[in-house]
């Protein structure tokens, strides 16, 4: 006897998803469907799992199975995340980090990854290791509340209600992103 999985089951799974040993087989099965049918590699998905919040990743992965515009957009988003992650600057020295902070403030670089929730925005400028992001944090939409520092990627992506802004992948400067956020808040 086979089990029928309803759209509601998928929605509940996506809403409550966390990538761990229990969910790994399901995620890998979905990823393998895409590897066999599209231009995805296992490495693409491994990179996406490092940077896309788990619930958002599962929802996006499930959407890729659709044959409509949302499915096409979801595939494109995941592919672009992997491409941007491969190009993200590695900032090992303090000088490299300060130069990147200055470039971001002056609008001389595009922000690779932008996350947000209802309280703050988080802008990743580069990585100091595979697990540590160099970033700015913008609090409560206040223009002067911009903090710089380093943060653990895994801690960031599992934060409550956090979302990766797929529309901003390496497309906008820090100033543009802050202005957009300020408009949403006001």
N, CA and C atoms as an extended XYZ file, in Angstrom:
558
Properties=species:S:1:pos:R:3:atomname:S:1:resname:S:1:resid:I:1 pbc="F F F"
N         0.847       -1.179        0.000 N   UNK     1
C         0.000        0.000        0.000 CA  UNK     1
C         0.890        1.240        0.000 C   UNK     1
N         0.604        2.158       -0.878 N   UNK     2
C         1.421        3.373       -0.966 CA  UNK     2
C         0.778        4.501       -0.171 C   UNK     2
N         1.624        5.395        0.274 N   UNK     3
C         1.159        6.549        1.033 CA  UNK     3
C         1.029        7.728        0.093 C   UNK     3
N        -0.068        8.421        0.193 N   UNK     4
C        -0.271        9.608       -0.632 CA  UNK     4
C         0.107       10.828        0.199 C   UNK     4
N         1.021       11.620       -0.343 N   UNK     5
C         1.433       12.847        0.333 CA  UNK     5
C         0.668       13.999       -0.302 C   UNK     5
N        -0.060       14.708        0.513 N   UNK     6
C        -0.881       15.812        0.013 CA  UNK     6
C        -0.066       17.098       -0.041 C   UNK     6
N        -0.540       18.099       -0.778 N   UNK     7
C         0.124       19.407       -0.773 CA  UNK     7
C         0.230       19.986        0.643 C   UNK     7
N        -0.762       19.709        1.473 N   UNK     8
C        -0.724       20.201        2.855 CA  UNK     8
C         0.431       19.559        3.633 C   UNK     8
N         0.682       18.263        3.359 N   UNK     9
C         1.808       17.584        4.011 CA  UNK     9
C         3.126       18.266        3.637 C   UNK     9
N         3.271       18.584        2.347 N   UNK    10
C         4.471       19.276        1.903 CA  UNK    10
C         4.591       20.643        2.561 C   UNK    10
N         3.489       21.372        2.644 N   UNK    11
C         3.507       22.703        3.271 CA  UNK    11
C         3.918       22.601        4.732 C   UNK    11
N         3.356       21.629        5.458 N   UNK    12
C         3.719       21.457        6.871 CA  UNK    12
C         5.188       21.088        7.013 C   UNK    12
N         5.656       20.210        6.148 N   UNK    13
C         7.064       19.826        6.172 CA  UNK    13
C         7.952       21.042        5.912 C   UNK    13
N         7.614       21.831        4.917 N   UNK    14
C         8.415       23.003        4.572 CA  UNK    14
C         8.390       24.031        5.689 C   UNK    14
N         7.254       24.212        6.341 N   UNK    15
C         7.149       25.197        7.426 CA  UNK    15
C         7.975       24.797        8.642 C   UNK    15
N         8.063       23.519        8.906 N   UNK    16
C         8.718       23.037       10.124 CA  UNK    16
C        10.067       22.385        9.845 C   UNK    16
N        10.608       22.634        8.690 N   UNK    17
C        11.800       21.939        8.248 CA  UNK    17
C        13.067       22.425        8.934 C   UNK    17
N        13.906       21.479        9.277 N   UNK    18
C        15.263       21.762        9.706 CA  UNK    18
C        16.127       20.651        9.128 C   UNK    18
N        17.205       21.012        8.465 N   UNK    19
C        18.051       20.010        7.816 CA  UNK    19
C        18.851       19.264        8.874 C   UNK    19
N        18.559       17.974        9.023 N   UNK    20
C        19.275       17.140        9.978 CA  UNK    20
C        19.283       15.703        9.454 C   UNK    20
N        19.770       14.783       10.235 N   UNK    21
C        19.883       13.395        9.791 CA  UNK    21
C        18.525       12.786        9.453 C   UNK    21
N        17.486       13.212       10.152 N   UNK    22
C        16.152       12.669        9.909 CA  UNK    22
C        15.584       13.128        8.561 C   UNK    22
N        15.815       14.376        8.193 N   UNK    23
C        15.255       14.917        6.952 CA  UNK    23
C        16.210       14.787        5.762 C   UNK    23
N        17.463       14.447        6.033 N   UNK    24
C        18.476       14.372        4.977 CA  UNK    24
C        18.058       13.475        3.798 C   UNK    24
N        17.508       12.268        4.024 N   UNK    25
C        17.125       11.429        2.877 CA  UNK    25
C        16.074       12.081        1.968 C   UNK    25
N        15.101       12.761        2.553 N   UNK    26
C        14.078       13.424        1.754 CA  UNK    26
C        14.686       14.557        0.929 C   UNK    26
N        15.517       15.361        1.579 N   UNK    27
C        16.148       16.475        0.876 CA  UNK    27
C        17.023       15.958       -0.258 C   UNK    27
N        17.813       14.943        0.006 N   UNK    28
C        18.685       14.400       -1.031 CA  UNK    28
C        17.880       13.786       -2.178 C   UNK    28
N        16.736       13.194       -1.874 N   UNK    29
C        15.876       12.649       -2.937 CA  UNK    29
C        15.358       13.780       -3.832 C   UNK    29
N        14.936       14.873       -3.218 N   UNK    30
C        14.478       16.023       -4.005 CA  UNK    30
C        15.623       16.614       -4.820 C   UNK    30
N        16.786       16.755       -4.195 N   UNK    31
C        17.942       17.298       -4.908 CA  UNK    31
C        18.325       16.393       -6.086 C   UNK    31
N        18.274       15.081       -5.882 N   UNK    32
C        18.632       14.146       -6.956 CA  UNK    32
C        17.681       14.246       -8.136 C   UNK    32
N        16.414       14.537       -7.878 N   UNK    33
C        15.469       14.762       -8.982 CA  UNK    33
C        15.952       15.914       -9.862 C   UNK    33
N        16.446       16.961       -9.226 N   UNK    34
C        16.908       18.136       -9.978 CA  UNK    34
C        18.259       17.885      -10.637 C   UNK    34
N        19.122       17.141       -9.972 N   UNK    35
C        20.430       16.829      -10.556 CA  UNK    35
C        20.233       16.049      -11.848 C   UNK    35
N        19.284       15.146      -11.844 N   UNK    36
C        19.046       14.313      -13.022 CA  UNK    36
C        18.319       15.048      -14.137 C   UNK    36
N        17.605       16.136      -13.812 N   UNK    37
C        16.787       16.777      -14.836 CA  UNK    37
C        17.244       18.189      -15.215 C   UNK    37
N        18.136       18.776      -14.463 N   UNK    38
C        18.551       20.162      -14.711 CA  UNK    38
C        20.067       20.295      -14.600 C   UNK    38
N        20.530       21.527      -14.642 N   UNK    39
C        21.968       21.795      -14.580 CA  UNK    39
C        22.493       21.925      -13.153 C   UNK    39
N        21.941       21.221      -12.215 N   UNK    40
C        22.390       21.293      -10.831 CA  UNK    40
C        23.412       20.202      -10.540 C   UNK    40
N        24.298       20.511       -9.587 N   UNK    41
C        25.258       19.522       -9.109 CA  UNK    41
C        25.060       19.348       -7.604 C   UNK    41
N        25.614       18.283       -7.064 N   UNK    42
C        25.544       18.084       -5.604 CA  UNK    42
C        26.209       19.261       -4.884 C   UNK    42
N        27.272       19.789       -5.479 N   UNK    43
C        27.978       20.926       -4.890 CA  UNK    43
C        27.070       22.165       -4.831 C   UNK    43
N        26.250       22.384       -5.877 N   UNK    44
C        25.302       23.514       -5.865 CA  UNK    44
C        24.414       23.427       -4.624 C   UNK    44
N        23.873       22.241       -4.387 N   UNK    45
C        22.956       22.083       -3.259 CA  UNK    45
C        23.683       22.190       -1.920 C   UNK    45
N        24.897       21.667       -1.853 N   UNK    46
C        25.668       21.780       -0.606 CA  UNK    46
C        25.916       23.252       -0.274 C   UNK    46
N        26.212       24.064       -1.281 N   UNK    47
C        26.424       25.502       -1.056 CA  UNK    47
C        25.121       26.180       -0.629 C   UNK    47
N        24.034       25.833       -1.279 N   UNK    48
C        22.730       26.430       -0.924 CA  UNK    48
C        22.361       26.106        0.520 C   UNK    48
N        22.605       24.869        0.947 N   UNK    49
C        22.274       24.497        2.331 CA  UNK    49
C        23.089       25.288        3.344 C   UNK    49
N        24.283       25.781        2.952 N   UNK    50
C        25.119       26.569        3.861 CA  UNK    50
C        24.605       27.989        4.036 C   UNK    50
N        23.860       28.506        3.062 N   UNK    51
C        23.560       29.937        3.054 CA  UNK    51
C        22.060       30.257        3.070 C   UNK    51
N        21.216       29.330        2.635 N   UNK    52
C        19.768       29.567        2.624 CA  UNK    52
C        19.182       29.017        3.926 C   UNK    52
N        18.378       29.817        4.638 N   UNK    53
C        17.752       29.307        5.866 CA  UNK    53
C        17.000       27.998        5.592 C   UNK    53
N        17.087       27.022        6.506 N   UNK    54
C        16.543       25.683        6.254 CA  UNK    54
C        15.084       25.649        5.786 C   UNK    54
N        14.199       26.354        6.436 N   UNK    55
C        12.793       26.319        6.015 CA  UNK    55
C        12.620       26.932        4.634 C   UNK    55
N        13.324       28.029        4.376 N   UNK    56
C        13.243       28.671        3.065 CA  UNK    56
C        13.844       27.753        1.992 C   UNK    56
N        14.912       27.053        2.343 N   UNK    57
C        15.533       26.123        1.397 CA  UNK    57
C        14.553       25.021        1.011 C   UNK    57
N        13.906       24.429        2.006 N   UNK    58
C        12.966       23.343        1.727 CA  UNK    58
C        11.791       23.849        0.886 C   UNK    58
N        11.256       25.007        1.238 N   UNK    59
C        10.145       25.562        0.465 CA  UNK    59
C        10.567       25.815       -0.985 C   UNK    59
N        11.754       26.368       -1.165 N   UNK    60
C        12.247       26.659       -2.511 CA  UNK    60
C        12.506       25.366       -3.274 C   UNK    60
N        13.091       24.391       -2.606 N   UNK    61
C        13.362       23.100       -3.231 CA  UNK    61
C        12.054       22.446       -3.690 C   UNK    61
N        11.044       22.483       -2.851 N   UNK    62
C         9.741       21.911       -3.230 CA  UNK    62
C         9.125       22.665       -4.407 C   UNK    62
N         9.277       23.991       -4.418 N   UNK    63
C         8.721       24.797       -5.521 CA  UNK    63
C         9.382       24.469       -6.854 C   UNK    63
N        10.643       24.021       -6.812 N   UNK    64
C        11.327       23.710       -8.071 CA  UNK    64
C        10.650       22.568       -8.814 C   UNK    64
N         9.863       21.774       -8.123 N   UNK    65
C         9.165       20.648       -8.754 CA  UNK    65
C         7.972       21.105       -9.587 C   UNK    65
N         7.546       22.341       -9.358 N   UNK    66
C         6.419       22.875      -10.125 CA  UNK    66
C         6.847       23.135      -11.566 C   UNK    66
N         5.903       23.060      -12.466 N   UNK    67
C         6.195       23.269      -13.884 CA  UNK    67
C         5.780       24.662      -14.353 C   UNK    67
N         5.479       25.547      -13.413 N   UNK    68
C         5.025       26.887      -13.774 CA  UNK    68
C         6.119       27.918      -13.485 C   UNK    68
N         5.743       29.185      -13.538 N   UNK    69
C         6.680       30.299      -13.318 CA  UNK    69
C         7.383       30.211      -11.961 C   UNK    69
N         6.647       29.840      -10.910 N   UNK    70
C         7.262       29.736       -9.576 CA  UNK    70
C         8.334       28.648       -9.544 C   UNK    70
N         8.104       27.565      -10.257 N   UNK    71
C         9.108       26.500      -10.324 CA  UNK    71
C        10.365       26.954      -11.030 C   UNK    71
N        10.184       27.654      -12.132 N   UNK    72
C        11.327       28.167      -12.906 CA  UNK    72
C        12.107       29.186      -12.079 C   UNK    72
N        11.390       30.085      -11.414 N   UNK    73
C        12.033       31.105      -10.574 CA  UNK    73
C        12.794       30.459       -9.424 C   UNK    73
N        12.208       29.448       -8.798 N   UNK    74
C        12.870       28.778       -7.678 CA  UNK    74
C        14.159       28.098       -8.120 C   UNK    74
N        14.140       27.441       -9.281 N   UNK    75
C        15.358       26.815       -9.805 CA  UNK    75
C        16.424       27.880      -10.055 C   UNK    75
N        16.003       28.965      -10.659 N   UNK    76
C        16.934       30.060      -10.957 CA  UNK    76
C        17.528       30.636       -9.674 C   UNK    76
N        16.692       30.804       -8.650 N   UNK    77
C        17.176       31.347       -7.376 CA  UNK    77
C        18.233       30.446       -6.753 C   UNK    77
N        17.976       29.151       -6.708 N   UNK    78
C        18.947       28.233       -6.108 CA  UNK    78
C        20.248       28.204       -6.909 C   UNK    78
N        20.128       28.219       -8.218 N   UNK    79
C        21.330       28.208       -9.064 CA  UNK    79
C        22.159       29.475       -8.821 C   UNK    79
N        21.476       30.616       -8.724 N   UNK    80
C        22.187       31.881       -8.510 CA  UNK    80
C        22.834       31.922       -7.127 C   UNK    80
N        22.164       31.394       -6.099 N   UNK    81
C        22.760       31.347       -4.756 CA  UNK    81
C        24.092       30.597       -4.813 C   UNK    81
N        24.105       29.448       -5.469 N   UNK    82
C        25.340       28.664       -5.558 CA  UNK    82
C        26.427       29.434       -6.315 C   UNK    82
N        26.045       30.095       -7.407 N   UNK    83
C        27.020       30.874       -8.187 CA  UNK    83
C        27.600       32.024       -7.374 C   UNK    83
N        26.737       32.760       -6.665 N   UNK    84
C        27.194       33.892       -5.851 CA  UNK    84
C        28.084       33.390       -4.715 C   UNK    84
N        27.699       32.284       -4.092 N   UNK    85
C        28.498       31.734       -2.994 CA  UNK    85
C        29.906       31.375       -3.474 C   UNK    85
N        30.019       30.872       -4.688 N   UNK    86
C        31.343       30.521       -5.224 CA  UNK    86
C        32.219       31.763       -5.423 C   UNK    86
N        31.604       32.904       -5.662 N   UNK    87
C        32.360       34.147       -5.920 CA  UNK    87
C        32.542       35.020       -4.683 C   UNK    87
N        31.943       34.671       -3.575 N   UNK    88
C        31.997       35.539       -2.396 CA  UNK    88
C        33.452       35.706       -1.949 C   UNK    88
N        33.844       36.943       -1.654 N   UNK    89
C        35.253       37.160       -1.284 CA  UNK    89
C        35.620       36.515        0.060 C   UNK    89
N        36.822       35.936        0.094 N   UNK    90
C        37.381       35.418        1.343 CA  UNK    90
C        38.255       36.517        1.924 C   UNK    90
N        37.926       36.974        3.114 N   UNK    91
C        38.623       38.084        3.758 CA  UNK    91
C        39.346       37.549        4.992 C   UNK    91
N        40.611       37.255        4.825 N   UNK    92
C        41.375       36.603        5.894 CA  UNK    92
C        42.000       37.583        6.883 C   UNK    92
N        42.483       38.732        6.377 N   UNK    93
C        43.197       39.654        7.261 CA  UNK    93
C        42.275       40.791        7.708 C   UNK    93
N        42.657       41.436        8.783 N   UNK    94
C        41.877       42.587        9.270 CA  UNK    94
C        41.850       43.703        8.230 C   UNK    94
N        42.964       43.911        7.525 N   UNK    95
C        43.005       44.934        6.476 CA  UNK    95
C        41.990       44.638        5.372 C   UNK    95
N        41.920       43.380        4.943 N   UNK    96
C        40.953       43.012        3.905 CA  UNK    96
C        39.519       43.267        4.373 C   UNK    96
N        39.255       42.983        5.637 N   UNK    97
C        37.908       43.191        6.183 CA  UNK    97
C        37.570       44.679        6.222 C   UNK    97
N        38.498       45.507        6.693 N   UNK    98
C        38.239       46.951        6.768 CA  UNK    98
C        38.053       47.570        5.378 C   UNK    98
N        38.851       47.108        4.411 N   UNK    99
C        38.694       47.596        3.042 CA  UNK    99
C        37.296       47.259        2.533 C   UNK    99
N        36.818       46.036        2.813 N   UNK   100
C        35.487       45.637        2.351 CA  UNK   100
C        34.397       46.438        3.057 C   UNK   100
N        34.554       46.693        4.369 N   UNK   101
C        33.578       47.527        5.080 CA  UNK   101
C        33.494       48.909        4.423 C   UNK   101
N        34.654       49.495        4.134 N   UNK   102
C        34.685       50.818        3.498 CA  UNK   102
C        34.043       50.796        2.117 C   UNK   102
N        34.373       49.776        1.328 N   UNK   103
C        33.785       49.670       -0.015 CA  UNK   103
C        32.259       49.595        0.071 C   UNK   103
N        31.765       48.842        1.035 N   UNK   104
C        30.304       48.697        1.179 CA  UNK   104
C        29.664       50.022        1.568 C   UNK   104
N        30.265       50.738        2.506 N   UNK   105
C        29.723       52.026        2.950 CA  UNK   105
C        29.759       53.041        1.814 C   UNK   105
N        30.815       53.007        1.020 N   UNK   106
C        30.956       53.964       -0.080 CA  UNK   106
C        30.147       53.561       -1.322 C   UNK   106
N        29.526       52.399       -1.300 N   UNK   107
C        28.734       51.953       -2.438 CA  UNK   107
C        29.564       51.409       -3.579 C   UNK   107
N        30.806       50.979       -3.281 N   UNK   108
C        31.706       50.498       -4.321 CA  UNK   108
C        31.631       48.984       -4.548 C   UNK   108
N        30.665       48.317       -3.932 N   UNK   109
C        30.520       46.881       -4.153 CA  UNK   109
C        29.063       46.473       -3.996 C   UNK   109
N        28.723       45.388       -4.652 N   UNK   110
C        27.395       44.802       -4.507 CA  UNK   110
C        27.428       43.852       -3.314 C   UNK   110
N        26.331       43.768       -2.602 N   UNK   111
C        26.243       42.897       -1.430 CA  UNK   111
C        25.852       41.499       -1.902 C   UNK   111
N        26.704       40.476       -1.623 N   UNK   112
C        26.381       39.127       -2.094 CA  UNK   112
C        25.068       38.569       -1.520 C   UNK   112
N        24.894       38.685       -0.204 N   UNK   113
C        23.713       38.102        0.432 CA  UNK   113
C        23.104       39.072        1.430 C   UNK   113
N        21.784       39.198        1.364 N   UNK   114
C        21.021       40.074        2.258 CA  UNK   114
C        19.924       39.225        2.902 C   UNK   114
N        19.885       39.256        4.224 N   UNK   115
C        18.860       38.548        4.988 CA  UNK   115
C        18.025       39.586        5.727 C   UNK   115
N        16.782       39.223        6.013 N   UNK   116
C        15.982       40.123        6.846 CA  UNK   116
C        14.950       39.344        7.642 C   UNK   116
N        14.515       39.989        8.703 N   UNK   117
C        13.338       39.569        9.456 CA  UNK   117
C        12.642       40.855        9.875 C   UNK   117
N        11.724       40.799       10.769 N   UNK   118
C        10.960       42.010       11.103 CA  UNK   118
C        11.755       43.029       11.910 C   UNK   118
N        12.872       42.643       12.490 N   UNK   119
C        13.634       43.546       13.365 CA  UNK   119
C        14.932       44.069       12.754 C   UNK   119
N        15.529       43.329       11.858 N   UNK   120
C        16.828       43.751       11.349 CA  UNK   120
C        17.114       43.182        9.969 C   UNK   120
N        18.126       43.763        9.353 N   UNK   121
C        18.666       43.282        8.086 CA  UNK   121
C        20.125       42.921        8.316 C   UNK   121
N        20.569       41.925        7.612 N   UNK   122
C        21.917       41.409        7.763 CA  UNK   122
C        22.528       41.346        6.375 C   UNK   122
N        23.659       42.013        6.160 N   UNK   123
C        24.299       42.098        4.848 CA  UNK   123
C        25.646       41.396        4.892 C   UNK   123
N        25.779       40.308        4.178 N   UNK   124
C        27.056       39.591        4.147 CA  UNK   124
C        27.931       40.194        3.054 C   UNK   124
N        29.125       40.618        3.450 N   UNK   125
C        30.078       41.231        2.530 CA  UNK   125
C        31.094       40.223        2.003 C   UNK   125
N        31.408       39.223        2.826 N   UNK   126
C        32.400       38.222        2.483 CA  UNK   126
C        32.462       37.190        3.588 C   UNK   126
N        33.423       36.294        3.485 N   UNK   127
C        33.619       35.257        4.497 CA  UNK   127
C        35.051       35.317        5.011 C   UNK   127
N        35.235       35.064        6.304 N   UNK   128
C        36.594       34.945        6.821 CA  UNK   128
C        36.980       33.471        6.940 C   UNK   128
N        35.993       32.606        6.885 N   UNK   129
C        36.191       31.159        6.795 CA  UNK   129
C        34.929       30.601        6.160 C   UNK   129
N        34.902       29.319        5.942 N   UNK   130
C        33.723       28.727        5.305 CA  UNK   130
C        32.479       28.874        6.171 C   UNK   130
N        32.673       29.099        7.473 N   UNK   131
C        31.538       29.156        8.393 CA  UNK   131
C        31.294       30.531        9.008 C   UNK   131
N        32.148       31.510        8.714 N   UNK   132
C        32.047       32.809        9.365 CA  UNK   132
C        31.895       33.928        8.346 C   UNK   132
N        30.840       34.729        8.524 N   UNK   133
C        30.536       35.820        7.595 CA  UNK   133
C        31.058       37.148        8.124 C   UNK   133
N        31.538       37.984        7.213 N   UNK   134
C        31.889       39.376        7.497 CA  UNK   134
C        30.657       40.170        7.073 C   UNK   134
N        30.123       40.964        7.968 N   UNK   135
C        28.814       41.532        7.648 CA  UNK   135
C        28.545       42.868        8.332 C   UNK   135
N        27.486       43.483        7.863 N   UNK   136
C        26.863       44.612        8.532 CA  UNK   136
C        25.492       44.155        8.997 C   UNK   136
N        25.087       44.674       10.135 N   UNK   137
C        23.744       44.415       10.633 CA  UNK   137
C        23.059       45.767       10.780 C   UNK   137
N        21.873       45.888       10.250 N   UNK   138
C        21.101       47.127       10.270 CA  UNK   138
C        19.869       46.882       11.131 C   UNK   138
N        19.752       47.617       12.220 N   UNK   139
C        18.722       47.346       13.213 CA  UNK   139
C        17.522       48.270       13.072 C   UNK   139
N        16.333       47.668       13.111 N   UNK   140
C        15.062       48.400       13.165 CA  UNK   140
C        14.892       49.484       12.111 C   UNK   140
N        15.543       49.357       10.982 N   UNK   141
C        15.370       50.342        9.928 CA  UNK   141
C        15.904       51.724       10.266 C   UNK   141
N        16.703       51.833       11.320 N   UNK   142
C        17.283       53.131       11.696 CA  UNK   142
C        18.540       53.356       10.866 C   UNK   142
N        18.595       54.451       10.110 N   UNK   143
C        19.727       54.679        9.213 CA  UNK   143
C        21.079       54.683        9.910 C   UNK   143
N        21.152       55.104       11.146 N   UNK   144
C        22.442       55.196       11.827 CA  UNK   144
C        22.778       53.970       12.656 C   UNK   144
N        21.894       52.989       12.672 N   UNK   145
C        22.115       51.794       13.489 CA  UNK   145
C        22.721       50.681       12.648 C   UNK   145
N        23.939       50.906       12.180 N   UNK   146
C        24.629       49.943       11.340 CA  UNK   146
C        25.838       49.406       12.101 C   UNK   146
N        25.843       48.109       12.364 N   UNK   147
C        26.923       47.486       13.116 CA  UNK   147
C        27.737       46.588       12.193 C   UNK   147
N        29.048       46.599       12.357 N   UNK   148
C        29.882       45.707       11.563 CA  UNK   148
C        30.422       44.611       12.462 C   UNK   148
N        30.780       43.498       11.856 N   UNK   149
C        31.344       42.415       12.641 CA  UNK   149
C        31.371       41.106       11.885 C   UNK   149
N        31.640       40.048       12.622 N   UNK   150
C        31.662       38.712       12.062 CA  UNK   150
C        30.581       37.890       12.734 C   UNK   150
N        30.007       36.969       11.977 N   UNK   151
C        28.953       36.134       12.540 CA  UNK   151
C        29.008       34.728       11.976 C   UNK   151
N        28.561       33.789       12.772 N   UNK   152
C        28.509       32.401       12.378 CA  UNK   152
C        27.346       32.202       11.397 C   UNK   152
N        27.634       31.679       10.211 N   UNK   153
C        26.601       31.493        9.180 CA  UNK   153
C        25.467       30.592        9.656 C   UNK   153
N        25.800       29.505       10.307 N   UNK   154
C        24.762       28.564       10.745 CA  UNK   154
C        23.823       29.221       11.754 C   UNK   154
N        24.382       30.011       12.675 N   UNK   155
C        23.551       30.723       13.650 CA  UNK   155
C        22.637       31.713       12.941 C   UNK   155
N        23.165       32.396       11.940 N   UNK   156
C        22.361       33.358       11.183 CA  UNK   156
C        21.190       32.678       10.489 C   UNK   156
N        21.458       31.614        9.748 N   UNK   157
C        20.388       31.040        8.931 CA  UNK   157
C        19.335       30.284        9.734 C   UNK   157
N        19.626       29.946       10.976 N   UNK   158
C        18.591       29.290       11.789 CA  UNK   158
C        17.883       30.275       12.718 C   UNK   158
N        18.178       31.556       12.592 N   UNK   159
C        17.489       32.575       13.391 CA  UNK   159
C        15.999       32.556       13.053 C   UNK   159
N        15.151       32.818       14.048 N   UNK   160
C        13.706       32.800       13.790 CA  UNK   160
C        13.297       33.827       12.735 C   UNK   160
N        12.445       33.404       11.832 N   UNK   161
C        11.813       34.250       10.820 CA  UNK   161
C        12.799       34.900        9.851 C   UNK   161
N        13.991       34.364        9.734 N   UNK   162
C        14.987       34.932        8.836 CA  UNK   162
C        14.730       34.462        7.409 C   UNK   162
N        14.941       35.354        6.450 N   UNK   163
C        14.781       35.005        5.039 CA  UNK   163
C        15.937       35.590        4.242 C   UNK   163
N        16.411       34.812        3.295 N   UNK   164
C        17.392       35.295        2.336 CA  UNK   164
C        16.617       36.023        1.248 C   UNK   164
N        17.063       37.218        0.908 N   UNK   165
C        16.415       38.022       -0.127 CA  UNK   165
C        16.946       37.585       -1.493 C   UNK   165
N        16.208       36.696       -2.158 N   UNK   166
C        16.644       36.193       -3.463 CA  UNK   166
C        16.746       37.307       -4.500 C   UNK   166
N        15.955       38.359       -4.348 N   UNK   167
C        15.958       39.431       -5.353 CA  UNK   167
C        17.204       40.314       -5.273 C   UNK   167
N        17.980       40.182       -4.210 N   UNK   168
C        19.127       41.071       -4.021 CA  UNK   168
C        20.476       40.373       -4.185 C   UNK   168
N        20.506       39.165       -4.676 N   UNK   169
C        21.756       38.425       -4.779 CA  UNK   169
C        22.750       39.153       -5.670 C   UNK   169
N        23.733       39.771       -5.034 N   UNK   170
C        24.827       40.449       -5.736 CA  UNK   170
C        24.308       41.496       -6.732 C   UNK   170
N        23.138       42.058       -6.465 N   UNK   171
C        22.525       43.000       -7.393 CA  UNK   171
C        22.532       44.439       -6.885 C   UNK   171
N        22.633       44.632       -5.574 N   UNK   172
C        22.429       45.968       -5.007 CA  UNK   172
C        23.546       46.338       -4.041 C   UNK   172
N        23.728       47.646       -3.895 N   UNK   173
C        24.711       48.143       -2.931 CA  UNK   173
C        24.072       48.194       -1.549 C   UNK   173
N        24.896       48.392       -0.542 N   UNK   174
C        24.404       48.514        0.829 CA  UNK   174
C        23.420       49.672        0.942 C   UNK   174
N        23.747       50.802        0.362 N   UNK   175
C        22.874       51.973        0.429 CA  UNK   175
C        21.507       51.684       -0.203 C   UNK   175
N        21.492       51.019       -1.352 N   UNK   176
C        20.226       50.692       -2.010 CA  UNK   176
C        19.374       49.781       -1.130 C   UNK   176
N        20.001       48.790       -0.521 N   UNK   177
C        19.261       47.861        0.334 CA  UNK   177
C        18.707       48.554        1.575 C   UNK   177
N        19.501       49.439        2.170 N   UNK   178
C        19.033       50.183        3.353 CA  UNK   178
C        17.872       51.099        2.983 C   UNK   178
N        17.962       51.770        1.851 N   UNK   179
C        16.877       52.643        1.418 CA  UNK   179
C        15.594       51.849        1.189 C   UNK   179
N        15.700       50.685        0.568 N   UNK   180
C        14.520       49.841        0.347 CA  UNK   180
C        13.893       49.434        1.668 C   UNK   180
N        14.735       49.039        2.622 N   UNK   181
C        14.228       48.618        3.927 CA  UNK   181
C        13.538       49.800        4.636 C   UNK   181
N        14.155       50.957        4.566 N   UNK   182
C        13.579       52.150        5.217 CA  UNK   182
C        12.201       52.478        4.663 C   UNK   182
N        12.015       52.296        3.359 N   UNK   183
C        10.705       52.535        2.741 CA  UNK   183
C         9.661       51.547        3.242 C   UNK   183
N        10.076       50.295        3.429 N   UNK   184
C         9.150       49.260        3.921 CA  UNK   184
C         8.730       49.528        5.353 C   UNK   184
N         9.676       50.026        6.173 N   UNK   185
C         9.421       50.260        7.595 CA  UNK   185
C         8.549       51.483        7.807 C   UNK   185
N         8.741       52.524        6.978 N   UNK   186
C         7.991       53.767        7.192 CA  UNK   186
C         6.620       53.750        6.577 C   UNK   186
